[in-house]
Every structure is written in C-alpha cells, then in structure tokens.
Amino acid sequence: MAQLVVRNLDDGVKDALRALAARRGRSMEEEVREILRAAAQGEESPPEPLGTRIARRFAGLGLTEALPELHGQAARAVVFEE
C-alpha cells in the first residue's frame, strides 16, 4: 500500500477532519482514506437528509409524537402578535 504525506495542512482542516471522523466512528486516517477513495472514484456521498439529522439530534429527548409531513406545502410567513 502507498503512503501519502500532506504538508502545510491548516489546523482548522485537521480539526474538522478529526471531528468528522469521530462523528462517523472512524479514525481520522480512515476518514481521509474514505474521502480520497470517493474523490478518486468520482463519487460524492449524498448528504444525509435534514429530517434524519434532526430526528437523530433530538432522539434522546423522549419525543414520541410523530410530526406530519408537509411535502408540497407552500411556505407561509410567521405572524407574531403584539
């Protein structure tokens, strides 16, 4: 297997990679391998759907009531009473 050294990587990028790897349960090295593999194959993983991310974030709060789907609904302005 080949090795690759990346010099002059911003600390912020390194920190972001470490955080991304932790969220995905991987080592930073494995996360970078996956990113490079996908980029080399021309694949870009689709972002996780917003609803899925929201549900996961609030899953531990004990909310059990299902929320209705609002597909195709027109957006309405919020009216605040004075």
C-alpha positions in Angstrom: 0.0 0.0 0.0 1.2 3.5 -0.8 1.6 6.3 1.7 0.8 10.0 1.2 2.2 12.9 3.3 0.2 16.2 3.2 2.3 19.2 4.3 1.0 22.6 5.3 -2.5 21.5 6.2 -4.4 24.1 8.1 -5.0 23.2 11.8 -8.7 24.0 11.2 -8.9 21.4 8.4 -7.2 18.8 10.6 -9.6 19.6 13.5 -12.6 19.4 11.1 -11.4 16.0 9.8 -10.9 14.7 13.3 -14.4 15.8 14.3 -16.0 14.3 11.1 -14.2 11.0 11.7 -15.4 10.9 15.4 -19.0 11.5 14.3 -18.7 8.6 11.9 -16.9 6.3 14.4 -13.7 6.2 12.4 -10.1 7.1 12.9 -9.0 10.3 11.2 -6.8 8.3 8.9 -9.6 6.0 7.9 -11.9 9.0 7.3 -9.2 10.6 5.0 -8.9 7.3 3.1 -12.6 7.2 2.5 -12.7 10.8 1.4 -9.8 10.2 -1.1 -11.3 6.9 -2.3 -14.7 8.5 -3.1 -13.0 11.5 -4.7 -10.8 9.3 -6.9 -13.8 7.3 -8.0 -15.8 10.4 -8.8 -18.4 9.5 -6.1 -19.7 12.1 -3.8 -21.7 10.7 -1.0 -25.1 12.5 -0.8 -25.7 14.5 2.3 -27.8 12.8 5.0 -31.4 14.1 4.7 -32.2 17.0 7.0 -35.1 15.3 8.7 -32.9 12.3 9.5 -30.3 14.6 11.1 -32.9 16.4 13.1 -34.5 13.2 14.3 -31.1 11.8 15.4 -30.2 15.0 17.2 -33.4 15.0 19.3 -33.9 11.3 19.6 -32.8 11.2 23.3 -35.4 13.7 24.5 -38.3 11.4 24.6 -40.4 13.0 22.0 -42.7 10.3 20.7 -45.4 12.1 18.8 -45.0 11.8 15.0 -44.8 15.1 13.1 -46.9 15.4 9.9 -45.1 15.5 6.6 -45.5 18.8 4.8 -44.4 17.9 1.3 -45.7 20.3 -1.4 -47.0 22.8 1.1 -46.5 26.5 0.3 -44.3 28.4 2.8 -46.2 30.9 4.9 -44.9 33.9 6.7 -44.9 33.8 10.5 -47.2 36.3 12.2 -46.2 37.4 15.7 -49.0 39.0 17.8 -48.0 42.2 19.5 
